[in-house]
């Protein structure tokens, strides 16, 4: 029997959506307000889910305390109150769209989740705009 367990978290971060190989007018046309050269911020909401078999001994799919600590260590500490473009190495050459942020989060967590378990990341950039990535 497979079960999905989930943990919610949040972080605040600033970013600017732009491509350095495009001129200002093309960046403005494609990214609009999100292309503000002075950056802008979001209160991101994150839901991390692990899907798998229930362990016969513990009754857990995954120990939620372990998942909580993993999210804090690998995601919140790395992204919270940061300028993603300037302070987070993964975005040095990667546009920090919600889609790319979700993939980066998944990649940071995946090595620490048992291979037999599936991982899903849902990232809310606003209450109405969110992305889901499952690898």
NORVEN-V53904 format. One line per field, one symbol per residue. ss: DSSP state (h for helix, s for strand, l for the rest). phi: phi as a letter, one per 30 degrees, with the letter a starting at -180 (. if undefined). psi: psi as a letter, one per 30 degrees, with the letter a starting at -180 (. if undefined). A space follows every 50 residues. Layout:
ss->???
phi->???
psi->???
This chain:
ss->lssssssssssssssllllllllhhhhhhhhhhhhllllsssssssssss sssllllllllllhhhhhhhhhhhhhhhhllsshhhhlhhhllllllhhh hhhhhhhhhhlllllllssssssslllllssssll
phi->.cbccbbcaaacacabcacddcdeddedddchedcedciabbcdcbbcbb badddddcicdadddddeddddddceddcdhccedcccedcebbdddedd dddddedddedcceedccbbccccdbeccbbbbbj
psi->kkkkkkkklllklllkjlkfflleeeeeeefbffgkfglllljkkkjkkk kakkkeefgkekjfeeeeeeeeefdeeffkhljeeffjefgegkkhleee eeeeeeeeeefgkkefkkkkkkjjelffjllkkg.
